[in-house]
Amino acid sequence: MSKAISQYVCQQCGKVAPRPLGKCPQCGGWDTMVEEVLVEQTPPSRPHLRGLNTRSQPHRMGDIEGNVEQRIPLPIGEFARVLGGGVVPGSIVLVGGDPGIGKSTLLLQMAMEMASTDERAIISRFRQKVLYVSGEESERQIKMRALRLSRLAGETEANAFSDDLLLLTETNLDVILEHVKDVKPDLLVVDSIQTVYLPEMNSTAGSVSQVRECANRLRELAKSSGIAVFLVGHVTKEGVIAGPRVLEHIVDTVLYVEGDRFQSYRLLRSVKNRFGATAEVGVFEMRDRGMVEVNNPSEAFLAERMVNAPGSAIAVTMEGTRPLLVEIQGLASPSNLGNPRRTPNGVEFNRLMMITAVLTRRLGLRLAEQDIFVNVVGGLQVGEPAADLAVAAAIASSMKDIPVKADTVLIGEVGLSGELRWVGQMNARLREAAKLGFKTAIIPRRIRSGEPLPQGIELREARSLREALNFALMPEK
């Protein structure tokens, strides 16, 4: 016997409630509770204990074969960097991002490269059988995009596609799994997880229960068959992947494609990776031929820099294990408002408020009457405190109308007392600055001796923010 019961599930966080609610009590979202009808089965007289019918046996840890995981080489170097060196067989990867940011383009490029007929790809063991499943676009639309990417790369339609690249437009997950069983691909791409559904469930595609159950089925497929699965996930207006947070716990790796839609640069950021470092970043540039790797992102971000302009400072930030040199611009303008504006773009608002307060209280700058604007060039988001000194120098440079020395980088965290504090991975930051031709680095004074700092760049150690700005700002004429 079975009976139908109803429950209400939040489509953003997965909160379950027995009755409809206008506002979700867990995430605070309005009108996100959707009714789902479940079919409850009457329990049998003898309950079945899940997992006890298998013949699994405990083994000694030393007897288990634990060799290094063999990865599938990936021709796109920046993508492979974020994944930790390549694609792990049997892994499931979730790729999220804003609409139109380049998720489908990047995965289609990866699929075409993995199934490439190029002789170099075959020699390098890149060639794999790939099944690309789309639930949003038709086959004609996908082929038109693939042809555009291949023709801009100099290939003709005759040799643009490999026989190992297969395309499927389907949303029924049971049908998709049947095709996977017949094709036996090495790599499966599902675009997107919100469009596929299981017919035995009464909820619509994209609902919390459908997304969770479909992701579980695909995870079981990856672990049991060794197929690497890539899922495309939509994001909400808050910038998180749509569906419950449990979706991020199901997969092995979570990647976000970030960037300003009005800028050409895109960042592929890893926020979770069971097979590599987290917070790793790959840099791409969106062009006519798709997502193009940026091998030297620091040089690209500084290409249009105006030298010796007041309000400009160079910071060295760490994105995962990669140091990036970025230009931070500051502008102080007299305000007619009773409450002057503080407008950050690329830095945290609270961090900007703290640095402004330190400059006002400890250095005596009259910023209470100024509108403060701070911008990180290139559309990057800088969240670490190592950029505090550069932000403070950019604001002070604009306020005094004195440029920061052009060949100087600034690294350090600013405290509430106006002191400078040491930051991690200083050697990697200084080596990257020296490689790009910078002559001087202003850093916090070392209190404890540690690893020797690299040669080739002059180090100016400062104990306080006032001392650092005296080093950084050019002398007044």
N, C-alpha and C positions, 0 to 999 in steps of 0.2 A: 504494500500500500504506500502511496505517496500523497503529499498535499503541498499546495503552493503557499509560500509565505513571502512577505515583502520586507525589504529593508532599504534604508536610504544611505548611500555611500557618497562621500565627498570626492569629487573628481580631481582634486588637487593634492590632498594628503592621504586619502583612503580611510578617513574616519567613518565608522559605521554607527548608525543611529536607528532605533526602532520606529521613529516617526519623522516626518519632514521638519526641517529646521531652515529658517531663512538665512542664518549665519552659522558657519561651521564653528563649533566650540574649540577645535584644535588649531586650525590654521587661520581662522578669522575671515575666510572667503565668503562672499555673499552669493546666494543662489547657486551654490555648487553642489548641493545635496540632490542626487538623482535616485529615483526609485529603481530597484532591481528586484525582479521576481525570481525566487529560488524554489526549487523542487526538493522537498525534504523527504528522504526515503526512510521508511520505518525500519529501525534497527533489527537485525536478525536475533533469534533467540540466543545463539552463541556468538558473541562479538568476535570479530576477526581482528587480531592484533597485527597491525601493519609492521612489516619488516621481520617477523618471526618465521615466515615460511621460506626464507632463503637459507642457503647453506654457507653463509659468510662465517669466516673463522678469524680470530685474532692472530696476528703474525708478529714476530720479533722485528723491531725496527731495523736491526742490522741485517736481517735476511731479505728486506725489501729492496728491489733494484731501484736505485734513485739516481740515475745518470743525469747529466745536464740536459735540460729540455731542448730538443732540436727545433729550431725556429725556421719558418719559411722565409727566405730572403725577400725583401720588398724593394722594388726598383726606386720608389720615391723615398729619398733619403730622410727628409724631414718627417715623413709619416713613420718610417721605421724608427727614428730617434725617439718619438713620443711613445711608441709601443714598447720600447725597451730593446730594440735591435732587430725586430722582425715580427712576423705573425706566428703565434704559438698554436700548433694544431690542437683542436678541441677547445679553444677559448671562445668566449662570446664577448663582443665589444659593442658598446652602446655609443653612438655618435649623435650629439645634440647640437642645437644652434638655432638662431633666429631664422624665420622664413627668408629665403633668397640669399643667405650668407654663403652658400657654396657647399653644403653637405652632400647633396646628390652628385654634384659635379666632381667633387673629390673622390667619392667612392666609385663613380663610373670610370674615372681615370685610373684608379687603382685596379679595378677589374680588367680594364683593357690592357694595362701593363702586365698584370699577372698572367693573362692568357695570350701574351704577345707571341707572334710568330717570328720575331726578330732572332737572328742567330745568336746574338750576344745573350739574349734572355734564356735561350735553351742551354747555352754553355754554362751560364751562371745559375742554373737550376731555378730560375724565376718562374718558368712556365708551369701553370697550374690550371686545372679545370675549374671554371667559375660559373656559378648560377646566380644571375641577377634577377631578383624578384621585385616587381614594382606593383604597388597597389594604388598609386596616385596618377600615373601617366600611362598612356598607351604605348604600344610597341613602336609605332611610327614616331611619336614624340621623342622617345629615348634614342632611336636610331638617328634622328635628325641631329640631336645634340652630340652623339658619338661621332657622326660624320664631320660635324663642324670641328670638333677637337682633333680628329685625325687629319683632316685636310690642312688645318693650320700648322700641324706638325710635319707636313710635307709628304703625307701618304695618300695614295689613291684609294678609291673605294674597293678596288679589287683585292688589295693586300692590307686593308685597314683592320680587318677583323679576323680573328683566329677561329678555328672550328671548336676550340675549347672554351669559347665565351658563349654562354647560352642565356637567353632572355625569356622571362616568364612574367606575364601580367595576370595576377591572381590574388584574391583576398581571403579565400577559404584556406585556413591553415592545414586542414586534413588533406586537401588536394595538393598543397605545396609539399607536404611531407611525403606524399606518394611520388611526386616528381623527383624529389631528392633521393628517394630510395631507388628509382630507376636510373637517374643520371649519375649518382655517386660523385658529386663534386668535391673538390678539395676546399673550396671557399664558397660560402653562401652569403649573399647580401640581401637583406629584407628592407625595403623602402616603402612604407615605414611601419613600425610596430603598432602605431595607432590605427592603421587601416586593415590589418588582418584580424580575423575572428574565428572562433570555434562555433560550428552550427549547433552543438548540443547545449550551448549556454543561451539563455533568453536575453541577456543584455546586448546592447548594440556595440558595434566596433568602436574602439577608443575608450570605452568605459574602464573603470578601475579593474573590475574582475576579468574582463577580456584581456587587457594589457598584461595583467599579472599572470594569468593562466597561459597565454600564448608565449610569454617570455619563459615560463617554466618548461613548456614543451620544447622550445628551441634550445634551452640549456641542456635538457636531457638528450636531445639529438646531438649536440656538440660533444658532450662528455662520453656518450656511448659509441659514437662513430668516428670521432677525431676530426670532424669537419669544423673549420674555423668559421664562425658566424658573426656577421656585422649587422647591427640593427641601427636604423635611423629613427631618432626620437624627436617629436615636436617639443617645443618649449612654450611655457605660459608667458603671460605678459610680465611676470616677475623675473623671467629669465631662467627658470628651472624646468627640467624635463617634465612634460605633462604626465599625469598618472601618479600613483603613490610612490613614496620614497623607497618602498621595498623593491621597486624595479632596479634601482641602482645597487641594491644588495644582491640581486640575482646574478647580475653580469659580473665578468671578471675585470673589465676595464671600462671606464667612463671617460669619454673625450668630449670636449666642447669646442666648436668652431666659433671664435670670437672676432670682433672687429667692428669698426664703424662702417655702416653701409655706404657712407659717402667717401670713405677712404679705400684705397686699393689693397691694403695689407690685411691679411687674415692670420689669426693665431689659432693653432690647433693645440689646445691645452688638455693635459691629462690631470684629472682630479681624483682618479682611483685607478690603480694598476697592480694586479696581483703578480705580474711578471716583470715589473720594472719600477723605476722611480716615479713617484707621484709629483705633480706640479711641473712636469716636463713640458716644454713648449717647442712647437715647430712653427716656423714663419713661412707664409706663402704670400704671393702677390696675385690678385685676380686680374687676369688679362684675357684677351680674346681667345687664346688657346687653352683657357682653363686656369687651374691653380698651378702657378709656377713657383718652384722652390726659391727661397732667398737664402743663399749660402752664407752671406755676411750681413745679417740684419742690422748690426750697429752702424755699419757704413751707409746702409740704405736709409736709416732713420735720420742720419746727420747730413745727408746729401744736400738738402736745401737750407741748411743753417746759415743765417746771416751773422758773420763774424763781427765781434766787438759791438754788438747791439745791446743796449741796456735792457735788463729784464730777462736775460737768457743765461742758463746754467746747464752744465752737463752732469748727469747722474749716472752711476753704474749700478744697475739693478740686476738681481739674479732671478731668472725664470727657470726653476728646476736646477739643473746643473750648468746652465748656459748663462754667462754674463752678457748683458745688453747695455750699450751706451745709448741713452735717450736724452733728448733736449727737453728741458723744463722751462717754460716761459711764464713769467709773472708780470702783472701789470697793476699798478696802483694809480687810481684816478680819483680826484676830488669828488666827493659825493654831496649832493644837496638833500639827501634823505636823512631822517632822524636815526634810522637803523641802516648803516651802510651794508652793501651786499658782499657776500663771500661766495664766489662762484668757482668751484673746482671742476675740471674736466680731466679725468684720468687719475686723480688722487682722491682719497677719502675726505669727506667734508669735515669730520671731527678732527682729522689730522691737520687740515688747513687751519681750523679755528685755534688749535693748540699752538701751532707755529706762529700764527699772527699774534696771539697773546704773549708769547715769549719775546717776540721782537718788540712789542709795545712796552712790556714791563721791564725787561732786562736790558734792552738796548736803547730805549727811549724814543723809538720811532713813533711818530704820531699817526698811527694807522686807524685810529678810531674815527677819523674824518675821511677815510679813503675807502672806495670800492676796490676790493681785491679780486683779481681774476688769475687763476693758475691753469695752465694747459700743458698736457703731455703730448708732444708732437707725434703724429702717426697713429693716433687712436688707441694707444696702449693704456692699460690699467696698471698703475704702480701701487701696490699695497704694502710693501715692506718699509720699515722705518729707515732703511739706509739712504733713502732719497730725501730725508728731512733737511739735511744741510743744503742740498741743491735747491729745494723749494724756498728755504729761507734766503739763500743768496739771490735767487731770482726776484723775490719780492723787494729785498733791500736794494738791489741794483736798480729796479724800476723806480723805487721811491726816491733814491738819491740821484737818479739819472747818470749813473756811473756804470760802465760795462764790466762784466766779469772777464778776467783774462782768458783769451781765446784758447790757449793751450793747456787749460786747467780743468781737471775733473774734481768733483766734490763728493765725498763718501762719508757718511756718519749719521748717527741718530741724535736728535736734539732732545735734551731733558728739560723739565720744567724750571730748573734752576739756571738754564742757559748753558749747561755743560754739554760736551760731546761724548758720546758713548761708542764703544767699539762694536763693529758688526761682523758677522761671520763671512767666511770664504773671501777674505780680503786679498789673498794672493791671486785668486782667479780674476777678481775685478781689476787689480792693478796690471796683470799681464795683458788683459784685453785692452785696457786703456793705452798701454805702451805700444801694443801692436798697431793701433790706429793712429799713432803719431803724437799722442799727448805727452807733454814734457813734464808736467807738474801734477801732483795729486795731493789734495788737502784732506787729511784723515785725522781721526781722533788720536790723541797721544796714548801710546802704549803704557799701561800700568804694570803689566806682567810680561816678562820675556817669553817668547814662544817661537814658532817657526819663522825663520828669517824671511823678510819680504823680498820680492824680486828686484833685480837691478834693472837699469835702463830707464827709470823714471824718477824724477826728483820728488821726495816726500816732504811735505810740510805738515808737521804734527801740531795740532792745536788742542788746548785743553777746554776752551770755551767757544761759544758761538761768536762772541765779539772778536776773539783772536783769529778765528777762521775767516771771518768776513774781511778783516784787515789784510789777510794774505790774498784773498780772492779778488777783491775789487781793485781796479786799476787806480793809480794815484790821480787825484784831481789835477787838472791843468791850471 
